[in-house]
Structure formats: C-alpha cells, structure tokens
C-alpha cells in the first residue's frame, strides 16, 4: 500500500514536472515568435515622411541655381518644364521653351569667367498644384577679365507634375545700377552695357 502511494505520488510529481516543462516550452516558443516578429518589424524601413511643398520647392530652387552657376544645363532642366517661358530682359518677346532658353544661356555663359549668385529673401506660396516663389539675387562674375556685378529679383511660377514641382514661367528683372540701393556700392564698377542677352541667363 505504502509502495503504491509512493508510486502514485511519484507519478503525479513526474506529470506535474512534465506539464510545467511543456508550459514553459510553449511560453518560450511564444516569446521567441514575438521577439522574431518584433525583430522582423524593426528591420522593415519606416515609411518616408512627406516633405512639405514649400520645403521641396526651396530645395529645388537651390539645386537649380547651383546648376546655373556651374553651367550644368542638364541638371537645370530637371527643374524646368519643356514648355517654360522666360521674360526677356532685353525688351524682346518672351522666350518660349526650354530649348530656346538653354541655347541663349550657353551662348551668354561663355562670356563669363565663373559665376556666383547669392539668393536672399525667398518667399514661396502654394495653391493646389500651382506655386509661386519670389527672391532677390546678387550676381557676380568676370567679363573679359573685368568684374561684373548685378542685383535683381526673380519670380517663378511652378506646377506640380507627379511628385515634382516644375518651373513653367521665370520672370527675372535686373535692377538698374543707378536706382539700386541694395548691396551694390556707388563706386563698384559697372559695364557700360549688359552682356549679350543677359536677362535670359539669370534664373
């Protein structure tokens, strides 16, 4: 009898230990799967936060002006629509289309030895898929080895095409040196005439 009781107790202890082991094993497997899922989720890249339109346009203008200064017409074209229009600073008609503009830009750029353009006071507005931006600029370079400088203002009209904002109109005005009260000093040398087709080269 005593032997039978001891045997029953031993069996109960064995089953209890086995049950505890199985439960612990199941909990460990569940925790492993949970950790695996967490690890898998952690390895997934987070979705990119959308960039505000004004920030995107601000960045695009900076990239376009950088390309303008170094003469990278292909990078400039990335930010212009093919049917873009430019106000002509030589009192001529509008310049229609990117190809007509870039031909004048490359011709005039050959007259300059290096370009530096500083942009100030940029204001950007959006309305649906249309935006407009205005800024002031200071331009400096050498023409035939002599310093050349100019100041002016630009207004761009942009249209959203897909995920990109493209410039569809560029109105750039150079301020008359006599009228300028900004950064250009009275004693600063100014050429007697503008470089050929100067206005279309200003972005």
C-alpha positions as CSV (number, residue, x, y, z in Angstrom):
1,X,0.0,0.0,0.0
2,X,2.7,2.4,1.0
3,X,4.6,1.4,-2.1
4,X,1.6,2.1,-4.2
5,X,1.1,5.6,-2.6
6,X,4.7,6.5,-3.1
7,X,4.4,5.3,-6.7
8,X,1.3,7.5,-7.3
9,X,2.9,10.5,-5.7
10,X,6.0,10.0,-7.8
11,X,3.8,9.7,-11.0
12,X,1.9,12.9,-10.0
13,X,5.2,14.7,-9.4
14,X,6.5,13.5,-12.7
15,X,3.4,14.6,-14.6
16,X,3.4,17.9,-12.8
17,X,7.0,18.5,-13.7
18,X,6.4,17.4,-17.3
19,X,3.4,19.7,-17.6
20,X,5.4,22.6,-16.2
21,X,8.2,21.9,-18.7
22,X,5.7,21.8,-21.6
23,X,4.1,25.0,-20.5
24,X,7.5,26.7,-20.1
25,X,8.5,25.4,-23.5
26,X,5.3,26.8,-25.0
27,X,5.8,30.2,-23.3
28,X,9.5,30.3,-24.6
29,X,8.3,29.5,-28.1
30,X,5.7,32.2,-27.9
31,X,8.2,34.7,-26.6
32,X,10.6,33.7,-29.4
33,X,8.0,34.2,-32.0
34,X,7.1,37.5,-30.5
35,X,10.7,38.6,-30.5
36,X,11.1,37.3,-34.0
37,X,8.1,39.4,-35.2
38,X,9.4,42.4,-33.3
39,X,12.8,41.9,-34.9
40,X,11.2,41.5,-38.4
41,X,9.2,44.7,-37.9
42,X,12.3,46.5,-36.7
43,X,14.1,45.6,-39.8
44,X,11.3,47.0,-42.0
45,X,12.1,50.6,-43.1
46,X,9.8,53.2,-41.8
47,X,7.7,54.9,-44.5
48,X,9.2,58.2,-45.5
49,X,7.6,61.3,-44.1
50,X,6.1,63.5,-46.8
51,X,8.2,66.7,-47.4
52,X,6.1,69.9,-47.3
53,X,5.7,71.5,-50.7
54,X,7.4,74.7,-49.7
55,X,10.5,72.8,-48.4
56,X,10.7,70.8,-51.6
57,X,10.4,73.9,-53.7
58,X,13.0,75.7,-51.6
59,X,15.4,72.8,-52.1
60,X,14.7,72.6,-55.9
61,X,15.4,76.3,-56.3
62,X,18.7,75.9,-54.5
63,X,19.7,73.0,-56.7
64,X,18.6,74.8,-59.9
65,X,20.7,77.9,-59.0
66,X,23.7,75.7,-58.2
67,X,23.5,74.1,-61.6
68,X,23.1,77.6,-63.2
69,X,26.3,78.7,-61.6
70,X,28.4,75.7,-62.7
71,X,26.9,75.5,-66.2
72,X,25.1,72.2,-65.7
73,X,22.2,72.7,-68.1
74,X,21.0,69.1,-67.8
75,X,20.6,69.5,-64.0
76,X,18.9,72.8,-64.5
77,X,16.4,71.2,-67.0
78,X,15.4,68.8,-64.2
79,X,13.6,71.7,-62.6
80,X,12.1,73.3,-65.7
81,X,9.1,72.3,-67.9
82,X,9.8,71.8,-71.6
83,X,7.3,74.5,-72.4
84,X,8.6,77.0,-69.8
85,X,8.5,80.7,-70.7
86,X,11.1,83.4,-69.8
87,X,10.7,87.1,-69.6
88,X,13.3,88.6,-71.9
89,X,15.4,91.3,-70.1
90,X,16.4,92.9,-73.4
91,X,12.9,94.2,-74.1
92,X,12.3,91.4,-76.5
93,X,9.4,88.9,-76.7
94,X,9.0,86.0,-74.3
95,X,11.5,83.2,-74.7
96,X,9.3,80.1,-75.4
97,X,10.5,76.7,-74.4
98,X,13.5,75.2,-72.6
99,X,15.5,74.5,-75.8
100,X,15.3,78.2,-76.9
101,X,16.3,79.3,-73.4
102,X,19.2,76.9,-72.9
103,X,20.7,77.9,-76.3
104,X,20.9,81.5,-75.2
105,X,22.1,80.5,-71.7
106,X,25.0,78.5,-73.1
107,X,26.0,81.3,-75.6
108,X,25.9,84.0,-73.0
109,X,27.6,81.9,-70.3
110,X,30.7,81.6,-72.5
111,X,31.2,85.4,-71.9
112,X,31.6,85.0,-68.2
113,X,34.6,83.6,-66.3
114,X,32.9,82.0,-63.4
115,X,29.6,82.9,-61.8
116,X,28.5,83.5,-58.2
117,X,24.8,84.1,-57.4
118,X,23.5,84.8,-53.9
119,X,19.8,84.4,-53.2
120,X,18.0,86.3,-50.4
121,X,14.5,86.8,-49.0
122,X,12.8,83.8,-50.7
123,X,9.0,83.7,-50.3
124,X,7.1,80.6,-51.5
125,X,3.3,80.2,-51.8
126,X,1.3,77.2,-52.9
127,X,-2.3,76.8,-54.1
128,X,-3.2,73.3,-55.0
129,X,-0.8,72.1,-57.8
130,X,0.4,75.7,-58.5
131,X,3.1,77.6,-56.6
132,X,5.0,80.8,-57.0
133,X,8.3,81.9,-55.5
134,X,10.0,85.3,-55.3
135,X,13.5,86.1,-54.3
136,X,16.2,88.7,-54.6
137,X,19.6,87.9,-56.0
138,X,23.2,89.3,-56.3
139,X,25.2,88.2,-59.2
140,X,29.0,88.4,-59.6
141,X,31.4,87.3,-62.3
142,X,34.2,88.4,-64.6
143,X,33.7,89.6,-68.2
144,X,36.8,89.9,-70.3
145,X,38.8,89.8,-67.1
146,X,36.9,92.8,-65.5
147,X,34.5,92.5,-62.6
148,X,30.8,92.4,-63.4
149,X,28.0,92.6,-60.9
150,X,24.3,92.9,-60.9
151,X,21.3,92.7,-58.5
152,X,17.7,91.9,-59.2
153,X,14.6,90.0,-58.4
154,X,13.0,86.8,-59.7
155,X,9.5,85.4,-59.6
156,X,9.0,81.8,-60.6
157,X,5.7,80.1,-61.3
158,X,5.7,76.3,-60.7
159,X,3.3,73.5,-61.5
160,X,3.3,70.1,-59.8
161,X,3.7,67.3,-62.2
162,X,3.6,63.9,-60.5
163,X,5.8,64.3,-57.4
164,X,7.9,67.1,-58.9
165,X,7.4,70.9,-59.0
166,X,8.5,72.2,-62.4
167,X,9.1,75.9,-63.3
168,X,6.7,76.9,-66.0
169,X,7.5,80.7,-66.0
170,X,10.5,82.7,-65.0
171,X,10.4,86.5,-64.6
172,X,13.8,87.9,-63.8
173,X,14.4,91.6,-63.6
174,X,17.8,93.2,-63.2
175,X,17.7,96.4,-61.1
176,X,19.1,99.5,-62.8
177,X,22.5,100.2,-61.1
178,X,21.7,103.9,-60.7
179,X,18.4,103.0,-58.9
180,X,19.8,100.2,-56.8
181,X,20.0,101.0,-53.1
182,X,20.9,97.5,-52.1
183,X,24.3,95.8,-51.8
184,X,25.9,97.4,-54.9
185,X,28.1,100.3,-53.9
186,X,28.3,103.5,-55.8
187,X,32.0,103.0,-56.5
188,X,31.6,99.5,-57.8
189,X,32.5,99.1,-61.5
190,X,29.6,98.6,-63.8
191,X,30.0,97.8,-67.5
192,X,28.7,100.3,-70.0
193,X,26.4,97.7,-71.4
194,X,24.9,94.4,-70.3
195,X,26.5,91.2,-71.6
196,X,24.6,90.0,-74.8
197,X,21.2,88.6,-74.0
198,X,21.9,89.0,-70.3
199,X,18.4,88.6,-68.9
200,X,17.7,85.1,-70.1
201,X,20.9,83.8,-68.4
202,X,19.6,85.0,-65.0
203,X,17.5,82.2,-63.4
